[in-house]
Amino acid sequence: MSKLSKPTVELKPAERPSRIRRDPVPQVEQKSVRAYPTEREIFFTVIGVVLFALAVVIITFGVSDFTSH
């Protein structure tokens, strides 16, 4: 064995198993969930999308007008 090689390391097995005990995941009762949105939710969603699109158009025209002069 050459003098440049590192000494080997003796690995010990684990002294005892882990003490962590995992409890099963508690079962949570699920409440009834609506699969479809109500008319009111649809109305406000459409209004929100239209207002957002209108704001983007206004900002685009504003920036275009400002940078064209």
N, C-alpha and C positions, 0 to 999 in steps of 0.2 A: 504494500500500500504506500502511495506516495505521501509526502508530508503536506502537500497542497490540498488534499481532499479533506472535506469537512467530516467530522465524526458523525456517525449515524445516531439517530434519535430513537429511543425506545418508546413506542406508543403504548399507553396503558388503556385497557378497555374501560368503559364507563363503570364507575363504582356502584351506582345504583340507577334504576330507571328514573325517568322524569317524574316529578311529583305533580305536574300540572294535570288536572283532571278536567276534562271538558264535559259540560252538561249538554244534553241535547237542546237544540234550538227550540224555544217555546213556540207553541202553535198559537198564532194570533187569529182570532176570529175576524174574518173579513166582512166589512159592511157592504151592503148592496151598492154597486157602482153602476151609474147610468152608462150605457154604451153609446148613446147618441146625445148630441147637444140639444138644448131647448131652442125654441124659436128666438127667444130674447138673446141668447148667447150667439146665435148665428147672425142676428141683426147687428149686434155690437161689433162682431168680428168683421163683417163686411164694411161697416162704417169706419172702423179703425184702419182697414187696408186702404180704403178710398182716400181717407185723410192723409195717410202716410204717402201715398202715391202723389197726391196733390202737393204736399210739402216738398217732395223731391223735385217735382216739375217746377215749382216756384223758385226753389234754390238754384236749379239748373239754369233757368232763364235769367235769374239775377246775376249769377256768376258770368254767364255769357254776355249780358249787356255791360257789365262792369269791365270785362276784359276786352271788349271790342272797341273801346274808345281809346 
